[in-house]
Amino acid sequence: MLKGQNGITLIALVITIIILLILAGITISLTLGEHGIINMGEKAGKNYVNAANYEYNALNKVESDANAFIYNVTH
């Protein structure tokens, strides 16, 4: 009777280890994979820098156009 209880415990341990290995594999692939969290963060950072540069250039153009308009109106 004791052997049956130990066998079930050992089987439960093996199943638990297998499930943990599967979860670890999924977690690693979601973190480091091609579409993982780290790559998506890097892409978001690059997109932010590009958007900031675009906005900076657009504001400079608006300022330049406004200055040209004011100069043309006053002269």
mmCIF file of the N, C-alpha and C atoms, coordinates in Angstrom:
data_MODEL
# 
_entry.id   MODEL 
# 
loop_
_atom_site.group_PDB 
_atom_site.id 
_atom_site.type_symbol 
_atom_site.label_atom_id 
_atom_site.label_alt_id 
_atom_site.label_comp_id 
_atom_site.label_asym_id 
_atom_site.label_entity_id 
_atom_site.label_seq_id 
_atom_site.pdbx_PDB_ins_code 
_atom_site.Cartn_x 
_atom_site.Cartn_y 
_atom_site.Cartn_z 
_atom_site.occupancy 
_atom_site.B_iso_or_equiv 
_atom_site.pdbx_formal_charge 
_atom_site.auth_seq_id 
_atom_site.auth_comp_id 
_atom_site.auth_asym_id 
_atom_site.auth_atom_id 
_atom_site.pdbx_PDB_model_num 
ATOM 1   N N  . MET A 1 1  ? 0.813  -1.193 0.000   1.00 0.00 ? 1  MET A N  1 
ATOM 2   C CA . MET A 1 1  ? 0.000  0.000  0.000   1.00 0.00 ? 1  MET A CA 1 
ATOM 3   C C  . MET A 1 1  ? 0.862  1.266  0.000   1.00 0.00 ? 1  MET A C  1 
ATOM 4   N N  . LEU A 1 2  ? 1.968  1.259  0.670   1.00 0.00 ? 2  LEU A N  1 
ATOM 5   C CA . LEU A 1 2  ? 2.843  2.423  0.710   1.00 0.00 ? 2  LEU A CA 1 
ATOM 6   C C  . LEU A 1 2  ? 3.510  2.671  -0.635  1.00 0.00 ? 2  LEU A C  1 
ATOM 7   N N  . LYS A 1 3  ? 3.831  1.594  -1.373  1.00 0.00 ? 3  LYS A N  1 
ATOM 8   C CA . LYS A 1 3  ? 4.480  1.774  -2.669  1.00 0.00 ? 3  LYS A CA 1 
ATOM 9   C C  . LYS A 1 3  ? 3.574  2.525  -3.635  1.00 0.00 ? 3  LYS A C  1 
ATOM 10  N N  . GLY A 1 4  ? 2.305  2.244  -3.617  1.00 0.00 ? 4  GLY A N  1 
ATOM 11  C CA . GLY A 1 4  ? 1.362  2.944  -4.492  1.00 0.00 ? 4  GLY A CA 1 
ATOM 12  C C  . GLY A 1 4  ? 1.313  4.424  -4.173  1.00 0.00 ? 4  GLY A C  1 
ATOM 13  N N  . GLN A 1 5  ? 1.363  4.793  -2.924  1.00 0.00 ? 5  GLN A N  1 
ATOM 14  C CA . GLN A 1 5  ? 1.325  6.207  -2.547  1.00 0.00 ? 5  GLN A CA 1 
ATOM 15  C C  . GLN A 1 5  ? 2.611  6.913  -2.963  1.00 0.00 ? 5  GLN A C  1 
ATOM 16  N N  . ASN A 1 6  ? 3.742  6.258  -2.814  1.00 0.00 ? 6  ASN A N  1 
ATOM 17  C CA . ASN A 1 6  ? 5.009  6.863  -3.242  1.00 0.00 ? 6  ASN A CA 1 
ATOM 18  C C  . ASN A 1 6  ? 5.050  7.018  -4.757  1.00 0.00 ? 6  ASN A C  1 
ATOM 19  N N  . GLY A 1 7  ? 4.502  6.053  -5.496  1.00 0.00 ? 7  GLY A N  1 
ATOM 20  C CA . GLY A 1 7  ? 4.481  6.130  -6.946  1.00 0.00 ? 7  GLY A CA 1 
ATOM 21  C C  . GLY A 1 7  ? 3.651  7.313  -7.427  1.00 0.00 ? 7  GLY A C  1 
ATOM 22  N N  . ILE A 1 8  ? 2.531  7.544  -6.823  1.00 0.00 ? 8  ILE A N  1 
ATOM 23  C CA . ILE A 1 8  ? 1.684  8.677  -7.202  1.00 0.00 ? 8  ILE A CA 1 
ATOM 24  C C  . ILE A 1 8  ? 2.411  9.983  -6.902  1.00 0.00 ? 8  ILE A C  1 
ATOM 25  N N  . THR A 1 9  ? 3.102  10.036 -5.789  1.00 0.00 ? 9  THR A N  1 
ATOM 26  C CA . THR A 1 9  ? 3.854  11.238 -5.434  1.00 0.00 ? 9  THR A CA 1 
ATOM 27  C C  . THR A 1 9  ? 4.969  11.494 -6.451  1.00 0.00 ? 9  THR A C  1 
ATOM 28  N N  . LEU A 1 10 ? 5.655  10.454 -6.869  1.00 0.00 ? 10 LEU A N  1 
ATOM 29  C CA . LEU A 1 10 ? 6.724  10.597 -7.845  1.00 0.00 ? 10 LEU A CA 1 
ATOM 30  C C  . LEU A 1 10 ? 6.156  11.036 -9.202  1.00 0.00 ? 10 LEU A C  1 
ATOM 31  N N  . ILE A 1 11 ? 5.043  10.464 -9.593  1.00 0.00 ? 11 ILE A N  1 
ATOM 32  C CA . ILE A 1 11 ? 4.411  10.856 -10.849 1.00 0.00 ? 11 ILE A CA 1 
ATOM 33  C C  . ILE A 1 11 ? 3.964  12.318 -10.783 1.00 0.00 ? 11 ILE A C  1 
ATOM 34  N N  . ALA A 1 12 ? 3.404  12.729 -9.660  1.00 0.00 ? 12 ALA A N  1 
ATOM 35  C CA . ALA A 1 12 ? 2.983  14.118 -9.498  1.00 0.00 ? 12 ALA A CA 1 
ATOM 36  C C  . ALA A 1 12 ? 4.181  15.053 -9.584  1.00 0.00 ? 12 ALA A C  1 
ATOM 37  N N  . LEU A 1 13 ? 5.304  14.658 -9.013  1.00 0.00 ? 13 LEU A N  1 
ATOM 38  C CA . LEU A 1 13 ? 6.516  15.471 -9.073  1.00 0.00 ? 13 LEU A CA 1 
ATOM 39  C C  . LEU A 1 13 ? 7.012  15.604 -10.511 1.00 0.00 ? 13 LEU A C  1 
ATOM 40  N N  . VAL A 1 14 ? 7.034  14.505 -11.253 1.00 0.00 ? 14 VAL A N  1 
ATOM 41  C CA . VAL A 1 14 ? 7.494  14.541 -12.644 1.00 0.00 ? 14 VAL A CA 1 
ATOM 42  C C  . VAL A 1 14 ? 6.564  15.423 -13.488 1.00 0.00 ? 14 VAL A C  1 
ATOM 43  N N  . ILE A 1 15 ? 5.262  15.281 -13.303 1.00 0.00 ? 15 ILE A N  1 
ATOM 44  C CA . ILE A 1 15 ? 4.304  16.108 -14.048 1.00 0.00 ? 15 ILE A CA 1 
ATOM 45  C C  . ILE A 1 15 ? 4.488  17.578 -13.704 1.00 0.00 ? 15 ILE A C  1 
ATOM 46  N N  . THR A 1 16 ? 4.707  17.878 -12.443 1.00 0.00 ? 16 THR A N  1 
ATOM 47  C CA . THR A 1 16 ? 4.933  19.263 -12.022 1.00 0.00 ? 16 THR A CA 1 
ATOM 48  C C  . THR A 1 16 ? 6.189  19.846 -12.668 1.00 0.00 ? 16 THR A C  1 
ATOM 49  N N  . ILE A 1 17 ? 7.249  19.063 -12.706 1.00 0.00 ? 17 ILE A N  1 
ATOM 50  C CA . ILE A 1 17 ? 8.503  19.531 -13.325 1.00 0.00 ? 17 ILE A CA 1 
ATOM 51  C C  . ILE A 1 17 ? 8.297  19.770 -14.816 1.00 0.00 ? 17 ILE A C  1 
ATOM 52  N N  . ILE A 1 18 ? 7.577  18.871 -15.484 1.00 0.00 ? 18 ILE A N  1 
ATOM 53  C CA . ILE A 1 18 ? 7.323  19.045 -16.918 1.00 0.00 ? 18 ILE A CA 1 
ATOM 54  C C  . ILE A 1 18 ? 6.513  20.316 -17.172 1.00 0.00 ? 18 ILE A C  1 
ATOM 55  N N  . ILE A 1 19 ? 5.499  20.548 -16.366 1.00 0.00 ? 19 ILE A N  1 
ATOM 56  C CA . ILE A 1 19 ? 4.681  21.758 -16.529 1.00 0.00 ? 19 ILE A CA 1 
ATOM 57  C C  . ILE A 1 19 ? 5.522  23.011 -16.287 1.00 0.00 ? 19 ILE A C  1 
ATOM 58  N N  . LEU A 1 20 ? 6.375  22.986 -15.279 1.00 0.00 ? 20 LEU A N  1 
ATOM 59  C CA . LEU A 1 20 ? 7.245  24.138 -15.011 1.00 0.00 ? 20 LEU A CA 1 
ATOM 60  C C  . LEU A 1 20 ? 8.209  24.389 -16.162 1.00 0.00 ? 20 LEU A C  1 
ATOM 61  N N  . LEU A 1 21 ? 8.745  23.323 -16.770 1.00 0.00 ? 21 LEU A N  1 
ATOM 62  C CA . LEU A 1 21 ? 9.641  23.490 -17.914 1.00 0.00 ? 21 LEU A CA 1 
ATOM 63  C C  . LEU A 1 21 ? 8.900  24.085 -19.111 1.00 0.00 ? 21 LEU A C  1 
ATOM 64  N N  . ILE A 1 22 ? 7.682  23.645 -19.335 1.00 0.00 ? 22 ILE A N  1 
ATOM 65  C CA . ILE A 1 22 ? 6.887  24.205 -20.432 1.00 0.00 ? 22 ILE A CA 1 
ATOM 66  C C  . ILE A 1 22 ? 6.615  25.685 -20.184 1.00 0.00 ? 22 ILE A C  1 
ATOM 67  N N  . LEU A 1 23 ? 6.222  26.039 -18.974 1.00 0.00 ? 23 LEU A N  1 
ATOM 68  C CA . LEU A 1 23 ? 5.957  27.445 -18.645 1.00 0.00 ? 23 LEU A CA 1 
ATOM 69  C C  . LEU A 1 23 ? 7.215  28.296 -18.764 1.00 0.00 ? 23 LEU A C  1 
ATOM 70  N N  . ALA A 1 24 ? 8.357  27.741 -18.347 1.00 0.00 ? 24 ALA A N  1 
ATOM 71  C CA . ALA A 1 24 ? 9.614  28.485 -18.468 1.00 0.00 ? 24 ALA A CA 1 
ATOM 72  C C  . ALA A 1 24 ? 9.953  28.727 -19.939 1.00 0.00 ? 24 ALA A C  1 
ATOM 73  N N  . GLY A 1 25 ? 9.744  27.724 -20.775 1.00 0.00 ? 25 GLY A N  1 
ATOM 74  C CA . GLY A 1 25 ? 10.004 27.889 -22.206 1.00 0.00 ? 25 GLY A CA 1 
ATOM 75  C C  . GLY A 1 25 ? 9.119  28.945 -22.832 1.00 0.00 ? 25 GLY A C  1 
ATOM 76  N N  . ILE A 1 26 ? 7.847  28.948 -22.466 1.00 0.00 ? 26 ILE A N  1 
ATOM 77  C CA . ILE A 1 26 ? 6.922  29.946 -22.988 1.00 0.00 ? 26 ILE A CA 1 
ATOM 78  C C  . ILE A 1 26 ? 7.327  31.346 -22.534 1.00 0.00 ? 26 ILE A C  1 
ATOM 79  N N  . THR A 1 27 ? 7.685  31.467 -21.266 1.00 0.00 ? 27 THR A N  1 
ATOM 80  C CA . THR A 1 27 ? 8.083  32.766 -20.727 1.00 0.00 ? 27 THR A CA 1 
ATOM 81  C C  . THR A 1 27 ? 9.337  33.301 -21.412 1.00 0.00 ? 27 THR A C  1 
ATOM 82  N N  . ILE A 1 28 ? 10.301 32.440 -21.617 1.00 0.00 ? 28 ILE A N  1 
ATOM 83  C CA . ILE A 1 28 ? 11.544 32.868 -22.271 1.00 0.00 ? 28 ILE A CA 1 
ATOM 84  C C  . ILE A 1 28 ? 11.276 33.294 -23.708 1.00 0.00 ? 28 ILE A C  1 
ATOM 85  N N  . SER A 1 29 ? 10.445 32.528 -24.420 1.00 0.00 ? 29 SER A N  1 
ATOM 86  C CA . SER A 1 29 ? 10.171 32.901 -25.812 1.00 0.00 ? 29 SER A CA 1 
ATOM 87  C C  . SER A 1 29 ? 9.373  34.204 -25.892 1.00 0.00 ? 29 SER A C  1 
ATOM 88  N N  . LEU A 1 30 ? 8.472  34.449 -24.942 1.00 0.00 ? 30 LEU A N  1 
ATOM 89  C CA . LEU A 1 30 ? 7.714  35.702 -24.952 1.00 0.00 ? 30 LEU A CA 1 
ATOM 90  C C  . LEU A 1 30 ? 8.596  36.896 -24.586 1.00 0.00 ? 30 LEU A C  1 
ATOM 91  N N  . THR A 1 31 ? 9.626  36.657 -23.831 1.00 0.00 ? 31 THR A N  1 
ATOM 92  C CA . THR A 1 31 ? 10.514 37.745 -23.420 1.00 0.00 ? 31 THR A CA 1 
ATOM 93  C C  . THR A 1 31 ? 11.592 38.019 -24.459 1.00 0.00 ? 31 THR A C  1 
ATOM 94  N N  . LEU A 1 32 ? 12.221 36.974 -24.964 1.00 0.00 ? 32 LEU A N  1 
ATOM 95  C CA . LEU A 1 32 ? 13.382 37.156 -25.823 1.00 0.00 ? 32 LEU A CA 1 
ATOM 96  C C  . LEU A 1 32 ? 13.127 36.858 -27.290 1.00 0.00 ? 32 LEU A C  1 
ATOM 97  N N  . GLY A 1 33 ? 11.946 36.397 -27.640 1.00 0.00 ? 33 GLY A N  1 
ATOM 98  C CA . GLY A 1 33 ? 11.656 36.008 -29.019 1.00 0.00 ? 33 GLY A CA 1 
ATOM 99  C C  . GLY A 1 33 ? 11.625 37.186 -29.970 1.00 0.00 ? 33 GLY A C  1 
ATOM 100 N N  . GLU A 1 34 ? 11.364 36.875 -31.239 1.00 0.00 ? 34 GLU A N  1 
ATOM 101 C CA . GLU A 1 34 ? 11.351 37.910 -32.283 1.00 0.00 ? 34 GLU A CA 1 
ATOM 102 C C  . GLU A 1 34 ? 10.294 38.975 -31.989 1.00 0.00 ? 34 GLU A C  1 
ATOM 103 N N  . HIS A 1 35 ? 9.155  38.567 -31.480 1.00 0.00 ? 35 HIS A N  1 
ATOM 104 C CA . HIS A 1 35 ? 8.092  39.509 -31.127 1.00 0.00 ? 35 HIS A CA 1 
ATOM 105 C C  . HIS A 1 35 ? 7.972  39.609 -29.608 1.00 0.00 ? 35 HIS A C  1 
ATOM 106 N N  . GLY A 1 36 ? 9.089  39.445 -28.918 1.00 0.00 ? 36 GLY A N  1 
ATOM 107 C CA . GLY A 1 36 ? 9.091  39.461 -27.461 1.00 0.00 ? 36 GLY A CA 1 
ATOM 108 C C  . GLY A 1 36 ? 9.007  40.861 -26.884 1.00 0.00 ? 36 GLY A C  1 
ATOM 109 N N  . ILE A 1 37 ? 8.881  40.896 -25.583 1.00 0.00 ? 37 ILE A N  1 
ATOM 110 C CA . ILE A 1 37 ? 8.713  42.159 -24.870 1.00 0.00 ? 37 ILE A CA 1 
ATOM 111 C C  . ILE A 1 37 ? 9.929  43.066 -25.060 1.00 0.00 ? 37 ILE A C  1 
ATOM 112 N N  . ILE A 1 38 ? 11.109 42.497 -25.024 1.00 0.00 ? 38 ILE A N  1 
ATOM 113 C CA . ILE A 1 38 ? 12.326 43.316 -25.138 1.00 0.00 ? 38 ILE A CA 1 
ATOM 114 C C  . ILE A 1 38 ? 12.419 43.954 -26.520 1.00 0.00 ? 38 ILE A C  1 
ATOM 115 N N  . ASN A 1 39 ? 12.175 43.166 -27.570 1.00 0.00 ? 39 ASN A N  1 
ATOM 116 C CA . ASN A 1 39 ? 12.226 43.731 -28.933 1.00 0.00 ? 39 ASN A CA 1 
ATOM 117 C C  . ASN A 1 39 ? 11.140 44.771 -29.150 1.00 0.00 ? 39 ASN A C  1 
ATOM 118 N N  . MET A 1 40 ? 9.962  44.516 -28.611 1.00 0.00 ? 40 MET A N  1 
ATOM 119 C CA . MET A 1 40 ? 8.877  45.492 -28.763 1.00 0.00 ? 40 MET A CA 1 
ATOM 120 C C  . MET A 1 40 ? 9.219  46.793 -28.037 1.00 0.00 ? 40 MET A C  1 
ATOM 121 N N  . GLY A 1 41 ? 9.878  46.700 -26.885 1.00 0.00 ? 41 GLY A N  1 
ATOM 122 C CA . GLY A 1 41 ? 10.303 47.894 -26.157 1.00 0.00 ? 41 GLY A CA 1 
ATOM 123 C C  . GLY A 1 41 ? 11.341 48.685 -26.932 1.00 0.00 ? 41 GLY A C  1 
ATOM 124 N N  . GLU A 1 42 ? 12.272 47.979 -27.548 1.00 0.00 ? 42 GLU A N  1 
ATOM 125 C CA . GLU A 1 42 ? 13.282 48.658 -28.354 1.00 0.00 ? 42 GLU A CA 1 
ATOM 126 C C  . GLU A 1 42 ? 12.640 49.372 -29.547 1.00 0.00 ? 42 GLU A C  1 
ATOM 127 N N  . LYS A 1 43 ? 11.685 48.706 -30.198 1.00 0.00 ? 43 LYS A N  1 
ATOM 128 C CA . LYS A 1 43 ? 10.993 49.328 -31.329 1.00 0.00 ? 43 LYS A CA 1 
ATOM 129 C C  . LYS A 1 43 ? 10.207 50.553 -30.871 1.00 0.00 ? 43 LYS A C  1 
ATOM 130 N N  . ALA A 1 44 ? 9.567  50.453 -29.713 1.00 0.00 ? 44 ALA A N  1 
ATOM 131 C CA . ALA A 1 44 ? 8.795  51.587 -29.189 1.00 0.00 ? 44 ALA A CA 1 
ATOM 132 C C  . ALA A 1 44 ? 9.718  52.766 -28.896 1.00 0.00 ? 44 ALA A C  1 
ATOM 133 N N  . GLY A 1 45 ? 10.898 52.491 -28.356 1.00 0.00 ? 45 GLY A N  1 
ATOM 134 C CA . GLY A 1 45 ? 11.859 53.558 -28.085 1.00 0.00 ? 45 GLY A CA 1 
ATOM 135 C C  . GLY A 1 45 ? 12.310 54.254 -29.360 1.00 0.00 ? 45 GLY A C  1 
ATOM 136 N N  . LYS A 1 46 ? 12.572 53.471 -30.396 1.00 0.00 ? 46 LYS A N  1 
ATOM 137 C CA . LYS A 1 46 ? 12.974 54.054 -31.681 1.00 0.00 ? 46 LYS A CA 1 
ATOM 138 C C  . LYS A 1 46 ? 11.836 54.875 -32.287 1.00 0.00 ? 46 LYS A C  1 
ATOM 139 N N  . ASN A 1 47 ? 10.617 54.351 -32.187 1.00 0.00 ? 47 ASN A N  1 
ATOM 140 C CA . ASN A 1 47 ? 9.465  55.095 -32.709 1.00 0.00 ? 47 ASN A CA 1 
ATOM 141 C C  . ASN A 1 47 ? 9.281  56.413 -31.966 1.00 0.00 ? 47 ASN A C  1 
ATOM 142 N N  . TYR A 1 48 ? 9.525  56.409 -30.667 1.00 0.00 ? 48 TYR A N  1 
ATOM 143 C CA . TYR A 1 48 ? 9.404  57.630 -29.872 1.00 0.00 ? 48 TYR A CA 1 
ATOM 144 C C  . TYR A 1 48 ? 10.421 58.670 -30.322 1.00 0.00 ? 48 TYR A C  1 
ATOM 145 N N  . VAL A 1 49 ? 11.657 58.244 -30.526 1.00 0.00 ? 49 VAL A N  1 
ATOM 146 C CA . VAL A 1 49 ? 12.708 59.170 -30.966 1.00 0.00 ? 49 VAL A CA 1 
ATOM 147 C C  . VAL A 1 49 ? 12.372 59.725 -32.347 1.00 0.00 ? 49 VAL A C  1 
ATOM 148 N N  . ASN A 1 50 ? 11.899 58.869 -33.247 1.00 0.00 ? 50 ASN A N  1 
ATOM 149 C CA . ASN A 1 50 ? 11.529 59.335 -34.585 1.00 0.00 ? 50 ASN A CA 1 
ATOM 150 C C  . ASN A 1 50 ? 10.378 60.332 -34.524 1.00 0.00 ? 50 ASN A C  1 
ATOM 151 N N  . ALA A 1 51 ? 9.393  60.055 -33.689 1.00 0.00 ? 51 ALA A N  1 
ATOM 152 C CA . ALA A 1 51 ? 8.249  60.974 -33.565 1.00 0.00 ? 51 ALA A CA 1 
ATOM 153 C C  . ALA A 1 51 ? 8.684  62.306 -32.960 1.00 0.00 ? 51 ALA A C  1 
ATOM 154 N N  . ALA A 1 52 ? 9.588  62.261 -31.985 1.00 0.00 ? 52 ALA A N  1 
ATOM 155 C CA . ALA A 1 52 ? 10.075 63.498 -31.373 1.00 0.00 ? 52 ALA A CA 1 
ATOM 156 C C  . ALA A 1 52 ? 10.844 64.331 -32.394 1.00 0.00 ? 52 ALA A C  1 
ATOM 157 N N  . ASN A 1 53 ? 11.666 63.678 -33.204 1.00 0.00 ? 53 ASN A N  1 
ATOM 158 C CA . ASN A 1 53 ? 12.409 64.410 -34.241 1.00 0.00 ? 53 ASN A CA 1 
ATOM 159 C C  . ASN A 1 53 ? 11.463 64.998 -35.289 1.00 0.00 ? 53 ASN A C  1 
ATOM 160 N N  . TYR A 1 54 ? 10.449 64.246 -35.675 1.00 0.00 ? 54 TYR A N  1 
ATOM 161 C CA . TYR A 1 54 ? 9.466  64.749 -36.636 1.00 0.00 ? 54 TYR A CA 1 
ATOM 162 C C  . TYR A 1 54 ? 8.745  65.972 -36.075 1.00 0.00 ? 54 TYR A C  1 
ATOM 163 N N  . GLU A 1 55 ? 8.331  65.894 -34.823 1.00 0.00 ? 55 GLU A N  1 
ATOM 164 C CA . GLU A 1 55 ? 7.632  67.017 -34.198 1.00 0.00 ? 55 GLU A CA 1 
ATOM 165 C C  . GLU A 1 55 ? 8.545  68.236 -34.088 1.00 0.00 ? 55 GLU A C  1 
ATOM 166 N N  . TYR A 1 56 ? 9.798  68.016 -33.717 1.00 0.00 ? 56 TYR A N  1 
ATOM 167 C CA . TYR A 1 56 ? 10.761 69.110 -33.620 1.00 0.00 ? 56 TYR A CA 1 
ATOM 168 C C  . TYR A 1 56 ? 10.922 69.809 -34.975 1.00 0.00 ? 56 TYR A C  1 
ATOM 169 N N  . ASN A 1 57 ? 11.061 69.014 -36.032 1.00 0.00 ? 57 ASN A N  1 
ATOM 170 C CA . ASN A 1 57 ? 11.217 69.592 -37.368 1.00 0.00 ? 57 ASN A CA 1 
ATOM 171 C C  . ASN A 1 57 ? 9.950  70.317 -37.811 1.00 0.00 ? 57 ASN A C  1 
ATOM 172 N N  . ALA A 1 58 ? 8.796  69.758 -37.497 1.00 0.00 ? 58 ALA A N  1 
ATOM 173 C CA . ALA A 1 58 ? 7.534  70.394 -37.879 1.00 0.00 ? 58 ALA A CA 1 
ATOM 174 C C  . ALA A 1 58 ? 7.364  71.727 -37.149 1.00 0.00 ? 58 ALA A C  1 
ATOM 175 N N  . LEU A 1 59 ? 7.709  71.771 -35.870 1.00 0.00 ? 59 LEU A N  1 
ATOM 176 C CA . LEU A 1 59 ? 7.596  73.021 -35.111 1.00 0.00 ? 59 LEU A CA 1 
ATOM 177 C C  . LEU A 1 59 ? 8.581  74.068 -35.626 1.00 0.00 ? 59 LEU A C  1 
ATOM 178 N N  . ASN A 1 60 ? 9.774  73.643 -35.999 1.00 0.00 ? 60 ASN A N  1 
ATOM 179 C CA . ASN A 1 60 ? 10.738 74.584 -36.571 1.00 0.00 ? 60 ASN A CA 1 
ATOM 180 C C  . ASN A 1 60 ? 10.230 75.160 -37.885 1.00 0.00 ? 60 ASN A C  1 
ATOM 181 N N  . LYS A 1 61 ? 9.562  74.320 -38.708 1.00 0.00 ? 61 LYS A N  1 
ATOM 182 C CA . LYS A 1 61 ? 9.013  74.812 -39.970 1.00 0.00 ? 61 LYS A CA 1 
ATOM 183 C C  . LYS A 1 61 ? 7.887  75.812 -39.709 1.00 0.00 ? 61 LYS A C  1 
ATOM 184 N N  . VAL A 1 62 ? 7.027  75.529 -38.736 1.00 0.00 ? 62 VAL A N  1 
ATOM 185 C CA . VAL A 1 62 ? 5.944  76.461 -38.413 1.00 0.00 ? 62 VAL A CA 1 
ATOM 186 C C  . VAL A 1 62 ? 6.528  77.780 -37.930 1.00 0.00 ? 62 VAL A C  1 
ATOM 187 N N  . GLU A 1 63 ? 7.548  77.710 -37.087 1.00 0.00 ? 63 GLU A N  1 
ATOM 188 C CA . GLU A 1 63 ? 8.183  78.935 -36.591 1.00 0.00 ? 63 GLU A CA 1 
ATOM 189 C C  . GLU A 1 63 ? 8.815  79.714 -37.739 1.00 0.00 ? 63 GLU A C  1 
ATOM 190 N N  . SER A 1 64 ? 9.472  79.013 -38.635 1.00 0.00 ? 64 SER A N  1 
ATOM 191 C CA . SER A 1 64 ? 10.104 79.675 -39.771 1.00 0.00 ? 64 SER A CA 1 
ATOM 192 C C  . SER A 1 64 ? 9.053  80.331 -40.667 1.00 0.00 ? 64 SER A C  1 
ATOM 193 N N  . ASP A 1 65 ? 7.956  79.631 -40.912 1.00 0.00 ? 65 ASP A N  1 
ATOM 194 C CA . ASP A 1 65 ? 6.881  80.205 -41.736 1.00 0.00 ? 65 ASP A CA 1 
ATOM 195 C C  . ASP A 1 65 ? 6.257  81.420 -41.058 1.00 0.00 ? 65 ASP A C  1 
ATOM 196 N N  . ALA A 1 66 ? 6.082  81.341 -39.741 1.00 0.00 ? 66 ALA A N  1 
ATOM 197 C CA . ALA A 1 66 ? 5.501  82.466 -39.008 1.00 0.00 ? 66 ALA A CA 1 
ATOM 198 C C  . ALA A 1 66 ? 6.438  83.669 -39.057 1.00 0.00 ? 66 ALA A C  1 
ATOM 199 N N  . ASN A 1 67 ? 7.723  83.445 -38.884 1.00 0.00 ? 67 ASN A N  1 
ATOM 200 C CA . ASN A 1 67 ? 8.689  84.541 -38.947 1.00 0.00 ? 67 ASN A CA 1 
ATOM 201 C C  . ASN A 1 67 ? 8.727  85.161 -40.342 1.00 0.00 ? 67 ASN A C  1 
ATOM 202 N N  . ALA A 1 68 ? 8.641  84.320 -41.374 1.00 0.00 ? 68 ALA A N  1 
ATOM 203 C CA . ALA A 1 68 ? 8.632  84.838 -42.746 1.00 0.00 ? 68 ALA A CA 1 
ATOM 204 C C  . ALA A 1 68 ? 7.366  85.653 -43.001 1.00 0.00 ? 68 ALA A C  1 
ATOM 205 N N  . PHE A 1 69 ? 6.237  85.206 -42.490 1.00 0.00 ? 69 PHE A N  1 
ATOM 206 C CA . PHE A 1 69 ? 4.989  85.933 -42.655 1.00 0.00 ? 69 PHE A CA 1 
ATOM 207 C C  . PHE A 1 69 ? 5.053  87.283 -41.954 1.00 0.00 ? 69 PHE A C  1 
ATOM 208 N N  . ILE A 1 70 ? 5.569  87.286 -40.728 1.00 0.00 ? 70 ILE A N  1 
ATOM 209 C CA . ILE A 1 70 ? 5.671  88.547 -39.970 1.00 0.00 ? 70 ILE A CA 1 
ATOM 210 C C  . ILE A 1 70 ? 6.622  89.503 -40.679 1.00 0.00 ? 70 ILE A C  1 
ATOM 211 N N  . TYR A 1 71 ? 7.730  88.983 -41.204 1.00 0.00 ? 71 TYR A N  1 
ATOM 212 C CA . TYR A 1 71 ? 8.686  89.826 -41.921 1.00 0.00 ? 71 TYR A CA 1 
ATOM 213 C C  . TYR A 1 71 ? 8.037  90.426 -43.169 1.00 0.00 ? 71 TYR A C  1 
ATOM 214 N N  . ASN A 1 72 ? 7.271  89.618 -43.903 1.00 0.00 ? 72 ASN A N  1 
ATOM 215 C CA . ASN A 1 72 ? 6.612  90.108 -45.124 1.00 0.00 ? 72 ASN A CA 1 
ATOM 216 C C  . ASN A 1 72 ? 5.537  91.128 -44.801 1.00 0.00 ? 72 ASN A C  1 
ATOM 217 N N  . VAL A 1 73 ? 4.851  90.977 -43.691 1.00 0.00 ? 73 VAL A N  1 
ATOM 218 C CA . VAL A 1 73 ? 3.798  91.918 -43.331 1.00 0.00 ? 73 VAL A CA 1 
ATOM 219 C C  . VAL A 1 73 ? 4.398  93.258 -42.880 1.00 0.00 ? 73 VAL A C  1 
ATOM 220 N N  . THR A 1 74 ? 5.498  93.216 -42.177 1.00 0.00 ? 74 THR A N  1 
ATOM 221 C CA . THR A 1 74 ? 6.090  94.456 -41.641 1.00 0.00 ? 74 THR A CA 1 
ATOM 222 C C  . THR A 1 74 ? 6.945  95.184 -42.668 1.00 0.00 ? 74 THR A C  1 
ATOM 223 N N  . HIS A 1 75 ? 7.343  94.544 -43.739 1.00 0.00 ? 75 HIS A N  1 
ATOM 224 C CA . HIS A 1 75 ? 8.198  95.221 -44.723 1.00 0.00 ? 75 HIS A CA 1 
ATOM 225 C C  . HIS A 1 75 ? 7.494  95.415 -46.002 1.00 0.00 ? 75 HIS A C  1 
# 
